[in-house]
Amino acid sequence: MKELITIIFSILCLTAFEANAQTSNVLLQEINASNLPGLFITEIQDIPSGSFKVPDGEIKTHLPAFTRIAFTSKPTPESNIRIELWLPKDTWNGRFLGTGNGGGAGRINYSNLSSGIMQGFATANTDMGTSPNADQIIDYPERWADFGYRSTHMMTVLSKKLLEMYYQKPAQYSYFEGCSTGGEQALMEAQRFPEDYNGIIAGAPANNRTHLHTSFVWNLIATNQGKSTPLISQKKMELLLKLLLQKYKGKDGSAPGDNFLTDPRVCSFDPEILPKCTECNNTDSCFSKEDIDIFKKLYAGPTNPRTGERIYAPLPLGGTHLDITPSSSHNYMFKWVFGKDFDYTRFNFDRDMAKMDSILAPILNANNPDLSALKNRGGKILMYVGTADQLVPYPDLINYYERVMEAQGDLKQTQDFFRFYLIPGMAHCGGGPGLNDFGSKLTIIQDWVEKGIAPGEIIATAFNCCDTIHKVRFRRPVYPYPKFSHYMGGDPTSPSSYNSIDHPRGGVLKPDKAYLK
């Protein structure tokens, strides 16, 4: 094994730099000889096993000995893509793992890096070119493209080259895992760069990006109407879920005691049937006219007011935690297009939507259902989303998967390489009132890619406090869409009390073709 000696390019560490200058020159010569243009090494460190204080100040523990390489990629003069690659010294499993980011990125995700090397993977992560945060790149359109697709590809290509230099051999297999923005990165890789990875895990992918963020604005307008605090209370959201459970629980496969819906598509919901408040009512058990009007807008979803065309799926029933604050961190792409003083209350869902799509949809949206190139080279995809996810609504993922099936011809042809799991009661990338741990996804995708063992039943877990160090509440099988677990009797906390039953496919509102770009 060829180890890379510590290099620190820093004025504050000039003596250390001079002591290692010859070694750094050799390394840089090798990088140049490997035809890696636009690559700038920032720091290389040998980290002993144990604890390590990462650059953002957090201390990661129980780490194996590894070499940390921090570098920057500049595929365009405007670009500034920060990347880190962590390389286990003695515990490498022969595989590369690319990991995703979240939100508008702008930082390295050190939790994903540490988790990856603890499982034996040479692991990479990128800030997606948006440091220090996505609001600060308004005047840098090339960085918008970096965020959309280029940063993840550059992270992958460059990290594999450095990995090969370090270990003196290439990785046997390459995997990508991400959720939310990381899920978008996953599907973008599958669609644009199918040669990058053998296996891809796409959790709650925000792939229909411009329209997802437009739904955030729609929900803000519905719930805030320009005011500083939401007009719908958390208690009213919880009361709505309680009433839905009373009416529909058990019809969708749910078990006694569940405080979530297994498949919210069974709900036929009209806000007008909700109990209405009068002056004599207890307002904690009824809904005002204002509440009902808000629900009508939330569960209708964004549409073009001129054409009536659907822009995006509505908010899914069954969740209670809405991200509906006017200071939302999800407005960065609107600022890219409309300027730093973007006012969500003035957004026009016809003209402004068209302008936003014309600029950003080609570089941010990963809506292409043709995954034939990935399939033909033997690649696999595992996609999942929670039914209680209020940030990335599961109906849009059902719609995407249905389009992939149409492109492939049928469900069987699709499931040969792409399987999709709807996780009952899971919120965004975890948490929520139901199942919140989806098992060892990396092991599942490895078995599929390397051993040909396609995933079927997976035993998922609900932990108290959504934390694996706390007590298990229950375990339950989950199955590839369109199968769902159904309670058959017995101990509702035991997986043996459930069978799989096919549910009808689709059954959700679909965006119009104009908004699938």
C-alpha positions in Angstrom: 0.0 0.0 0.0 1.2 3.4 -0.9 0.6 5.9 1.9 0.3 9.7 1.3 2.3 11.8 3.8 0.5 14.7 5.5 0.4 17.9 3.4 -1.0 21.1 4.7 -1.2 24.0 2.3 -1.6 26.8 4.8 0.2 30.0 5.5 -0.3 29.3 9.2 1.6 26.0 8.8 4.4 27.2 6.6 7.1 25.1 8.4 5.1 21.9 8.0 4.5 22.7 4.3 8.2 23.2 3.7 9.1 19.9 5.5 6.8 18.0 3.1 7.3 20.0 0.0 9.2 17.3 -1.9 6.5 14.7 -1.1 3.8 17.1 -2.1 5.6 17.8 -5.4 5.7 14.1 -6.1 2.0 13.8 -5.4 1.2 16.7 -7.6 3.3 15.3 -10.4 1.3 12.1 -10.2 -2.0 13.9 -10.2 -0.9 16.0 -13.3 0.3 12.8 -15.0 -3.1 11.2 -14.3 -4.8 13.9 -16.4 -6.9 15.5 -13.6 -7.4 19.1 -14.7 -8.9 21.5 -12.3 -7.9 19.6 -9.2 -6.4 21.4 -6.3 -5.2 19.5 -3.2 -5.9 21.4 0.0 -4.9 19.0 2.7 -3.8 15.5 3.2 -3.6 13.9 6.7 -2.9 10.5 8.2 -5.5 10.1 11.0 -4.8 7.4 13.6 -7.6 5.1 14.8 -9.9 6.5 17.5 -11.4 10.0 17.7 -10.9 12.8 15.1 -12.1 16.4 15.3 -13.4 17.3 11.9 -13.0 20.8 10.4 -16.5 21.8 11.5 -15.6 21.2 15.1 -17.5 17.9 15.7 -15.6 15.0 17.2 -16.1 11.7 15.4 -15.3 8.6 17.5 -14.5 4.9 16.9 -12.9 5.6 13.6 -10.4 3.2 11.9 -7.0 4.7 10.9 -7.5 6.5 7.6 -6.0 9.0 5.2 -8.0 12.2 4.7 -7.6 14.0 1.4 -9.4 17.4 1.0 -9.4 18.9 -2.5 -11.2 21.3 -4.7 -12.5 20.8 -8.2 -12.9 23.6 -10.7 -14.5 22.2 -13.9 -15.2 25.9 -14.9 -13.5 29.1 -13.8 -16.5 30.0 -11.7 -16.7 26.6 -9.9 -15.4 25.9 -6.4 -16.4 22.4 -5.6 -15.0 21.2 -2.2 -14.6 17.4 -1.8 -13.2 15.1 0.8 -12.1 11.5 0.4 -11.4 9.3 3.4 -9.4 6.2 2.8 -9.2 3.4 5.4 -5.7 2.3 5.8 -6.0 -1.3 7.0 -9.8 -2.0 6.8 -10.6 -1.1 3.2 -13.2 -3.5 1.8 -12.2 -2.9 -1.8 -15.2 -0.6 -2.6 -15.8 3.1 -3.2 -18.8 4.9 -1.6 -20.0 8.3 -2.8 -22.3 10.0 -0.3 -25.0 12.7 -0.6 -25.6 16.0 1.0 -28.8 17.8 2.2 -30.7 21.0 1.5 -28.7 23.5 -0.4 -25.5 21.7 0.7 -22.6 24.3 1.2 -20.7 22.0 3.6 -19.0 18.7 3.7 -21.1 16.0 5.5 -18.7 14.5 7.9 -21.2 12.1 9.4 -21.6 10.4 6.0 -17.8 10.2 5.6 -17.3 8.7 9.1 -20.1 6.2 8.7 -18.7 5.1 5.3 -15.2 4.3 6.5 -16.5 2.6 9.6 -18.1 0.1 7.2 -14.9 -0.3 5.3 -15.6 1.9 2.3 -13.3 4.5 0.8 -15.8 7.3 1.1 -16.3 10.7 -0.5 -18.5 13.7 0.0 -18.9 17.1 -1.6 -20.2 20.5 -0.6 -21.8 20.5 -4.1 -20.1 23.8 -4.9 -22.4 26.0 -2.8 -20.1 26.9 0.1 -20.6 28.8 2.4 -24.3 28.4 1.6 -26.6 28.3 -1.4 -27.9 31.8 -0.9 -24.4 33.1 -1.6 -24.1 31.9 -5.2 -26.8 34.1 -6.8 -24.3 35.6 -9.3 -22.6 32.4 -10.2 -24.8 30.4 -12.6 -22.1 27.8 -13.3 -22.3 26.9 -9.6 -26.0 26.2 -10.0 -25.0 23.5 -12.6 -22.4 22.3 -10.1 -25.1 21.9 -7.5 -27.4 20.2 -10.0 -25.2 17.5 -11.4 -21.6 18.4 -12.0 -20.2 18.3 -8.4 -21.3 14.8 -7.7 -19.9 13.5 -10.9 -16.6 15.3 -10.4 -16.4 14.0 -6.8 -16.9 10.5 -8.1 -14.4 10.6 -11.0 -11.6 12.4 -9.1 -12.0 10.3 -5.9 -11.8 7.1 -7.9 -8.5 8.3 -9.5 -7.0 9.3 -6.1 -8.2 6.1 -4.6 -6.4 4.1 -7.3 -3.2 6.1 -6.7 -3.4 5.4 -3.0 -4.2 1.7 -3.0 -2.4 1.0 -6.3 -5.5 -0.6 -7.7 -9.1 0.5 -8.5 -12.2 -0.2 -6.4 -13.9 -3.5 -7.3 -17.4 -1.9 -6.9 -18.7 1.6 -6.5 -21.9 2.6 -4.6 -23.7 5.8 -3.9 -26.0 6.5 -1.0 -27.9 9.7 -0.3 -31.3 11.0 1.0 -33.3 14.2 0.1 -30.8 16.3 -1.9 -28.6 13.2 -1.7 -31.5 11.2 -3.2 -31.6 13.7 -6.1 -27.8 13.3 -6.5 -28.4 9.5 -6.7 -31.0 9.7 -9.4 -29.0 12.4 -11.3 -26.1 10.0 -11.3 -28.3 7.1 -12.5 -29.7 9.3 -15.4 -26.7 11.3 -16.5 -23.7 9.2 -15.5 -24.7 5.6 -15.4 -21.1 4.4 -15.6 -20.2 6.0 -12.2 -21.8 3.5 -9.9 -22.7 -0.2 -9.7 -25.4 0.3 -7.0 -27.4 3.4 -6.0 -29.5 4.1 -2.9 -31.9 7.0 -3.4 -33.7 8.0 -0.3 -36.6 10.5 -0.5 -35.1 12.0 -3.6 -35.8 15.7 -4.3 -35.4 15.0 -8.0 -38.3 17.0 -9.3 -36.5 20.0 -7.8 -37.9 23.2 -9.3 -41.5 21.9 -8.8 -40.8 20.6 -5.3 -39.6 23.9 -4.2 -42.5 25.6 -5.9 -44.8 23.4 -3.7 -42.9 24.9 -0.7 -43.9 28.3 -1.8 -47.5 27.1 -2.4 -47.7 25.8 1.1 -46.2 29.0 2.6 -48.8 31.1 0.8 -51.6 28.7 2.0 -50.5 28.6 5.6 -48.9 32.0 6.2 -50.5 34.5 3.7 -47.7 36.9 4.3 -47.8 36.7 8.1 -44.8 35.9 10.3 -46.3 32.8 11.9 -48.3 29.9 10.3 -52.0 30.2 10.5 -52.5 26.5 11.0 -51.4 25.1 14.3 -49.5 21.9 15.0 -52.5 20.8 17.2 -54.8 21.1 14.2 -52.5 19.0 12.1 -52.5 16.3 14.8 -56.3 16.5 15.1 -56.6 15.9 11.4 -54.4 12.8 11.6 -56.4 11.5 14.5 -59.6 11.8 12.5 -58.1 10.1 9.5 -56.8 7.2 11.7 -60.3 6.8 13.2 -61.8 6.5 9.7 -59.2 4.6 7.7 -56.8 2.7 10.0 -56.9 -1.0 9.3 -58.2 -0.5 5.8 -54.7 0.1 4.5 -53.0 -2.8 6.4 -52.4 -0.8 9.6 -52.2 -2.6 13.0 -54.0 -1.9 16.3 -52.2 0.9 18.1 -50.7 2.4 15.0 -50.6 6.2 15.1 -49.8 6.4 11.4 -51.2 5.2 8.1 -49.5 2.4 6.2 -50.8 3.6 2.8 -52.5 7.0 2.9 -53.8 6.6 -0.6 -56.8 4.8 0.9 -58.0 8.2 2.3 -60.7 9.9 0.4 -60.4 13.3 1.9 -62.7 16.3 1.6 -61.9 19.1 4.1 -65.6 20.2 4.1 -66.5 17.1 6.1 -64.3 18.0 9.0 -66.1 19.1 12.2 -66.6 22.8 12.1 -66.2 25.2 15.0 -69.0 27.4 16.4 -68.8 29.7 19.3 -69.8 26.9 21.6 -67.3 24.4 20.3 -64.0 23.5 22.0 -61.6 24.7 19.3 -59.1 21.9 20.0 -61.6 19.4 18.6 -62.9 21.2 15.6 -61.8 23.3 12.6 -62.4 27.0 11.8 -63.3 28.1 8.3 -59.8 29.4 7.9 -58.4 26.0 8.9 -60.6 24.3 6.3 -59.6 26.7 3.5 -55.9 26.1 4.3 -56.4 22.3 4.1 -58.1 22.7 0.7 -55.1 24.5 -0.6 -52.5 22.2 1.0 -54.2 19.0 -0.2 -54.9 20.4 -3.7 -51.3 21.2 -4.4 -49.8 23.7 -6.7 -51.4 24.4 -10.1 -51.0 26.9 -12.9 -53.8 29.5 -12.3 -54.0 30.2 -16.0 -54.0 26.7 -17.5 -55.1 24.6 -14.6 -52.2 22.3 -15.2 -50.8 20.5 -12.1 -47.3 21.6 -11.2 -46.5 19.1 -8.4 -48.1 16.5 -6.1 -50.0 17.9 -3.1 -49.0 17.5 0.5 -49.5 13.8 1.5 -52.1 13.0 4.1 -50.9 11.5 7.4 -48.0 13.8 8.3 -48.1 16.5 11.0 -44.8 18.4 10.9 -44.9 21.0 8.2 -41.9 23.2 7.2 -43.9 26.3 6.7 -41.9 29.2 8.1 -41.4 32.3 5.9 -37.7 32.2 6.7 -37.5 28.8 5.0 -34.1 27.7 3.9 -35.6 26.3 0.7 -35.8 29.6 -1.1 -32.3 29.7 -2.5 -33.1 28.7 -6.0 -35.8 31.4 -6.2 -33.1 33.9 -5.2 -30.8 32.6 -8.0 -33.5 33.4 -10.6 -35.3 36.4 -9.0 -32.7 38.0 -6.8 -31.8 38.1 -3.2 -34.9 40.1 -2.3 -37.2 37.3 -3.5 -40.7 37.7 -2.0 -42.6 34.4 -1.9 -46.0 36.1 -1.6 -45.5 37.6 -5.0 -44.6 34.4 -6.8 -46.6 33.9 -10.0 -47.3 30.2 -10.6 -47.7 30.8 -14.3 -45.1 33.3 -15.5 -42.5 32.9 -12.7 -42.8 29.1 -12.8 -42.0 29.2 -16.5 -39.0 31.5 -16.1 -37.6 29.4 -13.3 -38.0 26.2 -15.3 -36.4 27.7 -18.4 -33.3 28.5 -16.3 -33.0 25.8 -13.7 -35.0 22.7 -14.8 -32.4 21.5 -17.3 -29.6 21.5 -14.7 -31.5 20.7 -11.4 -34.3 18.3 -12.3 -33.6 14.5 -12.5 -36.9 13.5 -14.1 -35.7 11.3 -16.9 -37.4 7.9 -16.6 -35.1 6.2 -19.2 -32.6 4.3 -17.0 -31.7 1.8 -19.7 -28.0 2.7 -19.8 -27.6 1.9 -16.1 -29.7 -1.3 -16.4 -27.7 -2.5 -19.4 -24.4 -2.3 -17.6 -25.8 -4.2 -14.6 -26.5 -1.3 -12.3 -29.1 -1.5 -9.5 -31.2 1.2 -7.7 -32.9 1.0 -4.4 -35.3 3.9 -3.8 -37.3 4.6 -0.7 -39.5 7.3 0.9 -41.7 7.6 4.0 -45.4 7.8 3.8 -45.3 10.5 6.5 -42.7 12.6 4.7 -44.0 16.2 4.5 -40.8 17.5 2.8 -40.5 15.2 -0.2 -44.1 13.8 -0.8 -44.2 10.2 -1.7 -46.8 10.7 -4.5 -44.2 12.3 -6.7 -41.9 9.3 -6.2 -44.8 7.0 -7.1 -45.3 9.0 -10.3 -41.6 8.8 -11.2 -41.5 5.1 -10.6 -44.6 4.6 -12.7 -42.9 6.5 -15.6 -39.8 4.3 -15.3 -42.1 1.3 -15.6 -43.7 2.7 -18.7 -40.2 3.3 -20.2 -39.2 -0.3 -19.3 -42.4 -1.9 -20.4 -43.7 -3.3 -17.2 -43.1 -3.9 -13.4 -41.0 -7.0 -13.9 -38.6 -5.4 -16.3 -38.2 -2.5 -13.9 -37.8 -4.6 -10.7 -35.0 -6.5 -12.4 -32.8 -3.5 -11.6 -34.9 -0.9 -9.7 -36.9 -1.5 -6.6 -38.9 1.1 -4.6 -40.0 0.9 -1.0 -42.7 3.0 0.7 -42.0 3.0 4.4 -45.1 3.3 6.6 -45.0 6.2 9.0 -41.5 7.3 8.2 -40.9 11.1 8.0 -38.1 12.7 5.9 -35.2 10.4 5.7 -36.1 8.9 9.1 -38.0 9.8 12.2 -41.8 10.1 12.1 -44.5 8.2 14.0 -43.9 4.9 12.3 -41.0 2.9 11.0 -37.8 5.0 11.1 -34.9 2.6 10.4 -34.8 0.8 7.0 -32.1 -1.8 7.8 -28.6 -2.0 6.4 -29.2 -0.5 2.9 -25.6 -0.8 1.8 -25.6 -4.5 2.6 -28.9 -4.9 0.7 -27.5 -3.2 -2.4 -24.2 -5.0 -2.2 -26.0 -8.4 -2.1 -28.0 -7.4 -5.1 -25.0 -6.1 -7.2 -22.4 -8.6 -6.1 -24.4 -11.8 -5.4 -27.6 -11.3 -7.5 -29.8 -11.4 -4.4 -32.6 -9.0 -5.3 -34.3 -7.3 -2.2 -37.7 -8.5 -1.3 -39.1 -8.5 2.2 -37.0 -6.2 4.5 -37.5 -6.0 8.2 -37.8 -2.3 9.2 -37.7 -1.0 12.8 -39.4 1.7 14.8 -37.2 3.0 17.6 -38.4 5.2 20.4 -37.2 8.7 19.8 -36.2 7.7 16.3 -32.8 6.8 17.7 -31.2 3.4 17.4 -29.7 3.6 20.9 -33.2 3.7 22.4 -35.8 0.9 22.8 -37.3 -0.8 19.9 -41.1 -0.1 19.7 -41.8 -2.6 16.9 -40.5 -4.3 13.8 -42.5 -4.8 10.6 -41.7 -6.1 7.1 -41.7 -3.7 4.1 -41.9 -4.8 0.5 -41.2 -3.5 -3.0 -44.0 -1.3 -4.4 -46.8 -2.1 -5.1 -46.8 -4.6 -2.2 -47.6 -3.4 1.4 -47.5 -5.2 4.7 -50.9 -6.1 6.2 -51.6 -6.9 9.8 -53.0 -10.5 10.0 -53.4 -10.9 13.7 -51.3 -11.6 16.7 -48.6 -9.5 18.3 -48.6 -6.2 16.3 -44.9 -5.6 17.2 -43.8 -8.8 15.6 -42.9 -9.1 11.9 -44.5 -12.5 11.8 -48.0 -10.9 12.3 -47.9 -9.4 8.8 -48.2 -10.6 5.2 -47.6 -8.8 1.9 -50.6 -7.7 -0.2 -50.5 -6.0 -3.5 -52.1 -2.5 -3.5 -53.4 -0.8 -6.6 -50.6 1.0 -8.5 -50.7 4.8 -8.9 -53.7 6.4 -7.3 -52.0 9.8 -6.8 -52.4 13.1 -8.6 -50.0 13.5 -11.5 -48.1 16.6 -12.6 -48.8 17.6 -16.1 -46.3 16.9 -18.8 -45.1 20.6 -18.9 -43.8 20.1 -15.3 -41.9 16.9 -15.8 -38.9 18.5 -17.5 
